[in-house]
Amino acid sequence: QSNRKAGYLFDFGERFPEGNIGEIVYALGDLYCPMEKDSGFLIRCFSPVCVWLNGEQVFSSSGEQERNGHPVRFDVSLKEGYNRLLFRCERTSIGFGCIFQNAMPQWEPCN
């Protein structure tokens, strides 16, 4: 679900509370883009997170990013039509998941 700041919350700790440290969850979704363009995204990691766009890895979190909880920006090239996003999150003692959003949601809302 989207939060009030246009971020999509992937809180797998809440969704799967009975899990064990080291378990992995994958989330898959499509993002439609009316034309080919470059776009920036922000991700706030609660655990180790990797993101793939159209089969290419575009983000992998570091331990510092997972611990400090600050948003990290990464830029990608979106193709015209549907773009497939795949998230890989690993459960740790500090959390399990992330928040993902467009870096400029007021100009580029994501659905």
Beta strands, then each sheet from edge to edge (+ up, - down):
strand 1: 8-11
strand 2: 24-33
strand 3: 37-45
strand 4: 49-53
strand 5: 56-60
strand 6: 72-78
strand 7: 81-90
strand 8: 97-102
sheet 1: 1+ 8- 3+ 6-
sheet 2: 2+ 7- 4+ 5-
end
